[in-house]
Amino acid sequence: MLAPRLRALRVASPTLYRGRAGRLGAALRGGPLEGEAGALVGAASGGVRWVLRVEGLVVLVAAVVAYAQLGAGWGAFAMLFLLPDLSFLGYLAGPRVGAAAYNTAHSYIGPVAMLVIASLGDAPVAMAAGLIWCAHIGFDRALGYGLKYATGFANTHLGRIGPVDPW
């Protein structure tokens, strides 16, 4: 009896979900919840959002300074800086796949693991790549682009990006 109801809640919808049933549906979809005044529940707001954006800026600056100290070429930095944004192609397969691809490329897990491996061995190329990757993520976070929810590209852990759809 409960299974058909849960299946019905899993139907994809581009809208945000209101009310108690909407919260359950959003939770099942892995998306954000809408709280008071249309704010996304689970998304940073106010001072916390500001701190997270400044934190991204600090990571960007630290990665660029470390890259300069490493002595790697700036041409490689320029060419590889936007490489994580190829994860946008995942959105061609839908918002759930797109969010997973974007979040994989824009989480600090990969670049920090790469930096650890590079520091344990003599791997300056991996060190340079990890620093460029960290710089990219820091840049995105400083601009307010956070990890994505499966409900759509605009719904992030740092809040909604772009104009709010009036409809």
C-alpha positions, -999 to +999 in steps of 0.1 A: +000+000+000+028+024+009+050+015-021+027+029-048+025+062-029+062+064-026+066+056-063+042+084-071+063+109-050+094+100-071+080+116-102+104+143-113+092+178-111+111+210-119+093+229-091+102+232-054+080+212-031+057+227-005+039+213+025+045+181+044+040+157+015+062+180-006+090+177+019+089+139+017+089+140-020+119+164-021+137+142+004+131+111-018+144+129-049+176+140-031+166+177-035+164+207-014+133+215+007+116+248+007+113+265+040+099+299+052+098+326+026+109+303-002+144+297+012+159+263+005+162+242+036+196+227+038+212+256+018+234+280+036+221+315+041+231+347+058+264+348+076+271+311+070+268+316+033+291+346+034+317+325+054+315+297+029+321+320+000+350+337+018+364+303+025+363+295-012+382+327-019+408+317+007+412+283-010+416+300-044+443+323-032+461+296-012+461+273-042+474+300-066+502+309-042+511+273-037+511+268-075+534+298-079+558+284-053+557+250-072+571+268-103+547+251-127+538+269-160+509+294-160+499+282-195+490+248-180+471+265-152+450+285-177+443+254-198+433+232-169+415+257-147+381+252-164+385+214-169+362+205-140+334+223-157+333+196-184+311+178-157+283+201-170+279+175-198+263+152-173+233+174-174+227+161-209+216+129-192+193+146-168+195+166-136+202+137-113+232+125-134+243+161-140+243+169-103+263+137-095+288+145-122+291+181-111+294+173-074+321+147-081+342+172-100+335+201-076+341+184-042+374+188-025+377+150-020+394+144-054+419+173-054+429+168-017+434+131-023+455+140-054+476+165-033+482+138-006+493+113-031+515+138-048+531+149-015+538+113-005+557+106-037+577+127-061+548+137-084+550+175-093+525+170-121+499+156-097+506+184-073+501+210-099+469+194-111+455+191-075+463+228-069+446+239-101+416+217-092+414+233-057+417+267-072+388+261-096+366+248-068+375+278-046+367+302-074+333+286-079+325+287-042+336+323-040+312+332-068+284+313-050+283+281-071+279+253-046+273+216-048+242+208-068+209+191-057+193+167-081+163+190-086+181+213-109+213+232-116+202+263-097+196+246-064+229+244-045+242+240-009+251+277-010+215+286-019+197+292-052+217+307-081+202+328-109+168+345-110+139+329-092+112+316-117+080+336-109+059+307-122 
